[in-house]
Amino acid sequence: MTRTLYLDAFAGISGDMSLGALSDLGVPLDVYRNVASDLGLSEVEISASRTERKGIGAVKVNVRVQERSVVRTYSNIKALIEASALPGEVKEASLRIFALIAEAESRIHSRNIDQVHFHELGSADTMVDVAGTVAGLHYLGVEEVLCSPLPMGTGMIKTHHGVLPVPAPAVVEILKDVPVYSSGIPTELVTPTGAAIAKALASDFCLLPPMRISGVGYGAGDRDLEIPNLLRAYLGEREAAESGGGRAREHSLVISTNIDDMNPEIYPYVLEKLFEAGADDVWLHPIQMKKSRPAVTLHVLAPPEREEDIKEVVFAETKTLGLRISRVEKEFLDRDIVAVETPYGKLRVKLARLEGRAVNVAPEYEDCREAAERCGVPLKDVYAAAEEAARSMLSEE
């Protein structure tokens, strides 16, 4: 079973709504206050109160600061988090959230990402919203975050850059590839901070999955809307992957890019770095691009939580200027590894099972390669011997 938090964002999501929902689930305010202290943010006051939205009880968390004139760049915020006393896992997730905001602002304003000015998004209360949400999840022992599709409001909103349409341009950029819908409500429902929290932390955007709910928390937003202005969070347990008949299914990402100007000798190194960054699989596909140029599509299959690490490697180690990111479901057979006796020594063999029956046999390459070199025989002969021994063992089961 996986300890899961499901964000039911029927009225949108913001940083303070996230803190409120987690507080309603039992996260003490001291968790957020410790975050502010670990970040070295002085004169931050954090309070919470019980309130109602359309008759539903909720928690409203307020983070008050005395530094409204401070304008931080992404580089400033990144350095502040990295140098902080926050736990490692809180740092890592907080940096992913701010990276999403910075990438969006960089594209909108055509600026280098490190020089993006955050204005409202760089204030101390936003940093507490982000790192406090991550710390709250850690306090609750959450292993997986899921989120509902996100509602987009309408109208206009005043910002440091002037009057902008709703949803704000940064929200639209951040939520690319995320399921959204129009609510018809004439106000901002999803803030850039809320969008980045959901995008960075949620492994999937879906309807409420089968789960055993142990708690429900409501975080209140500021505005009085025609619907309850709340973020509802379900805390519970669910199966880590849908399974049955010897098969399991889990959510994953495919990150792809087309490259037509890179020395092919570099690809093996890139693949090695991607596997080190947490990729489940990496492959190259030859293609032909405009003007008949030969090129390669680089594909990376990776868990959602490794998205930022994978993207960092691809941008750093290749010449690509952009990526395609697709959410997919990965289905796989149950697997186990056995050791079999062969004329070339004991070798490991991977067995893939369907409904308890072995349907595929795959000798471990490194074992076979070492045996072939040691015995001075062709590698294919070692493979054949390992497969024969494994199938003989299976016939006796």
N, C-alpha and C positions, 0 to 999 in steps of 0.2 A: 504494500500500500504506500501511496505517496501523499505526504501532507500538502494539501493544495489550497491556494487562495484564489477564489473566482471573483473578479471585479465585475459587478453588474452595473455598468455605467449608463443606465437608462436616462439620466439627466446630465451626462457628461462626466468629466473628471478634471480635477485641478490638484495642485500640490497640497493645499490645506484640506481639501476633501479627502485625500488619501490619508493624511495624518489623522483626521477625525475618525475615519472608518477603522483604522488600526487601533486607535485609542479605545473605541467602543468595543473592540475585541479583546481588550485587556492590556494593551501596551502602555506602561506608565509614562507620564510626562517627563520623568527623569531620563528616559531613553533619549528623547529629543534634546533635552538640556545638555546631556553628556555629548551629544553630537555637536552642538554649538560650541561647547568648551573644547572638544577635540579639534575642531576647525580653527580655534583661536579667535572666534567671533565674539567681541566684547559688546556689552550693552544690548544683549538680546533677551527679551522677555517672552516667555512661552506660557500660555495659559489655555485652559479648556473649560467649556461649560456645556451643560445639558440644554438642548433646545428642541424645537419641533419644526418640522416642515410638513404642512398639510396634515397635521395630526400624528405624524410619525416621529417618535423620539430619536434623537441623534446627538452626536458630539460635534461641537464647533471648536476647532483649535485655532488659536491666534498666535502669530509670531510677530512681535513688535520689535522694531530696531530704530536706532538713532542715526542711521548713515545713508539717508536717501540720496545724498549728492554723490555717493561713490559710484563710479562707472568702471566695471572690470571687463577685461578682455578674456577670451577663452583661455589664452595662455596663462593669465593671472589665476583664473579659477583652477585650472589643471594643476598648476604649481602648488596652490594652497591645499588642494585635496591630497596631492602626493606627499606633501610635507607634514600633513596632519597626523594626529594620533589615532585616527579612525582604524578599526580592524581592517585587515587586508581585503576581505570579501565585500565590506561596505565601500571601501575606496574604489574597488574595481567596478562595481555596479554603478556607483555614483558617476564615475568618469565616463561610463558608457552612455548614461543619460545626458550628461552635458555635451558629450561628443555629438549626439544626435541633434541637439539644439544648435550647436556651433556649425555643423555641416549644413543645416537648413538656412541659417542666417548667412553663411558664406555664399551659398548659391543665390539667395535672394538679392543680396547687396553686392555681389561680385567682388568679394574681398578675400584675402588670404585667411584661412580658418583661424590661425593664431592671433590675427588682428581684429577679429570680430568683436565689436562692442556689445555687451549684453544689456546695458541699461537696466530696465526693470528685472530682466532675467538674471542679472549678475548680483542682485542685492542679497544681503545676508539671509533674509527670510526665504528666498528661493533656494539657497544652498541648504538651509535647514529642512525645507520641504523635501528636497531630493534625498539628501543623505539620511534624514530622519525616516523617510518612507522605507529605505533600504534597511536601516537599522531595526525598524519595527518588524519587518518581515523576518529578519534574522532572530529577533527576540521571540517571535511566535513559532520558530522552527519551520518556516515555510520552505518546502523543497521545489514547488512548482507554482507559477502564477499563470492564470488564464484570464481572459478578458472578453466581454461581450463586444460585438460590433459597436462602433462609436457614433453617437448622434451629432450631426453638424447643425449649428444654429444659423441664423441669417441676420442681415442688417449690417451695421457699421459699429466700430469701436475706436475710442481714442487711445493712442499710444504715444510713446516718445517720438515716433516717426511721423505722427499726424493721425488723421482719421483713416482707418483701414477697413476693408470688407471683412465680414465674418463668414466662414472661419478665417482667421488670420493667415497670411501667407506662410508663416513659419509652421503653423499647424498642418496646412496642406502638404508642405514639403516633408515634414516628419512622418505623416501618416500615409505616404505612398506605399502601396502594396498591403495596406491594412483595410479591412472591410469597414466602410462608413455608410451613413445614410442621412438624409435630410429630415430633421425633426419638425421643421416649420416654425420653431420657436424663435422669436426675433431678438436674440441675444447670444453672446458667446457662451457656449457650453463646455467646449474642450479648450483649455488653455495650452500654450506651447509647453509649459512644464508638465501638465497632465498628459499631453500627447506623448512626450518623450518618456515619461515614467511608464506608461502603458506599452509603448513600442519596445523599450529596452528590456523590460522585465517579463512581459507576457510571452510565453512560448507558443501561444495560439490565441486567435480571436474567434470565438465560437459561442454557440448556445451553451447553457449550463449542462455540463456532462454528468453522467451518473456518478454520484459521490455521496458519502455519508457526511452530512453537515453536522458539525459540532458547535458552531457559533456563527452569528450574523452580526456585522457591525455596520453602522450608518454614519457617514461623514457628511456634515452639512456644508453647503455652499453659501455664499453671501446673499445672492439675489432671491427675491420672492418671485417664483415662476408660477405658471399655470399648472405645473406638475410639481411633485415634491422634489426640491432641489437637493438631491442626496446622491451620494455614491454608496452603493450597497456592496458589502464584501462578505462572501461566504467562506468560512474556514472549515475544512473537513479533510476526509481521506478518500482517495480514489485509486483504482488500479493504475500502476505506472504506465501500462500499455494495454490497449485492447488486444485480447488474445483468444485463441480457440483453435482446437485441432492441431496443436503443435506450431501455430503461427502467431506472431506478435506484430502489432502495428504501432508506430510512434510517429510523431511529427518531426520533420526535418526541414532543412533549407538546401536549395541548389543555387549556388552563386556562380555566375557565368560571365565571361567577357571574351570578346573577339580581339585577337592580337595579330598584326601583320608586319610589325617592324622590329622584331626581337630576335637576337641570335639564338638559334635552337639549342646551342650547347648550354644555355642557361636554364632550360626547362627542368632537367633533373634536380637541380638545386632548389628551384621554386617548389616543386612537388614535395621535396624533403621538408622544406620549411612549413608548408601547409599541413603536412601530417603532424609535425611538431606542435603546430598551433591548434590541433584538435580536430582536423578533418577526418571524417569517416572514410572517404574515398576521394580520389582526384583522378581525372582523366582528360586527355587531349583529343580533339576531333578536328581533322583537317577540313578546311572550308575554302571557298573562293569568294573574295570580296570585290568591291567596285574596281573598275579598270582591270579586271581579271587577275588581281593580285592574290597569290596563294597566302593563306593565313591559317590560324589555329584558334579554335574555341577552347578555352580553359574552363572546365567544369569542376566545382568543388561541392561535395555532399557533406553537410556539417550539421551538428546539433544547433538549435536556435541560440543557445547560450554562448556558443563560440563565434557568433556572427562578427562581432567587432574585431576579434583577434584575426579571423580569416581575412576580412577586408583590409586590415592593416598590412598583412603580408602581401596580398595581391598588389595593392597600391605601391608598396615599398619595393617589391622585387620584380615587377613587370613594368611595361611602358603604357599600360592601359590608362584611359582617362575616365572610365565609367564601368559600372557593373550592373548586371541584371540579377535580381533576387526573387526566387520563387519559393513559396511554401508548398511542401509536398508531404505526402504520407508514405512512410517507408514500412513495408511489410517484409518480415523475414522469418525463416524457420528456426525452431529450437536447435541449438548446437551444443555439442560437447566434444571434448578431446580425449582420445584414448591412446595408449601406447601398445604397439604390436611388435612381435618378434619377427625379424626377417634375416636372410642370410647376411645382411650387411649391418646387423645390430638392431637395437631397439629404436623404433621411429614413432613419432607422434603423428596421429591422423585425426583430422577434424571430421565429425559426423554431423550431417544435417538431418533432422528427423521431422516427419509429418505424421501426426497422430501416433507417435511412438515408434514409427517404422523409419529406419534409415533409408533415405532416398538419394543422398549424395555422399560421396567419400572423397576427401581432399587431403592428401599427405602434406605435412608441413614442409615448405620449401627449404628452410634453413637446415632442418634435420637431414633431408635428402641430399642437399648439396654437400654438407660435411661428410656424409657417408660415401658419396660418389668419389670425392677427393681422397678420402682415407683408404678406400678399397681399390681405387684406380679403375672404376667401371663407369659406363655411361650413366648420366643422370636419369635418363628415361627408364633404364633397367631398375634403378632404385625405386623410382616412382611406381613402376609396375609391381614390384615385389611388395611395397607397402600397401597398395590397393588390394592385391590378392590376399594378403594376410588379414586385412581389415574385413574384407567380405567373407573370408572363411570364418572369422570370429563371429560375425553377425549371423551367419547361417546356423550357428550353434546356440544362438539365444532362444 
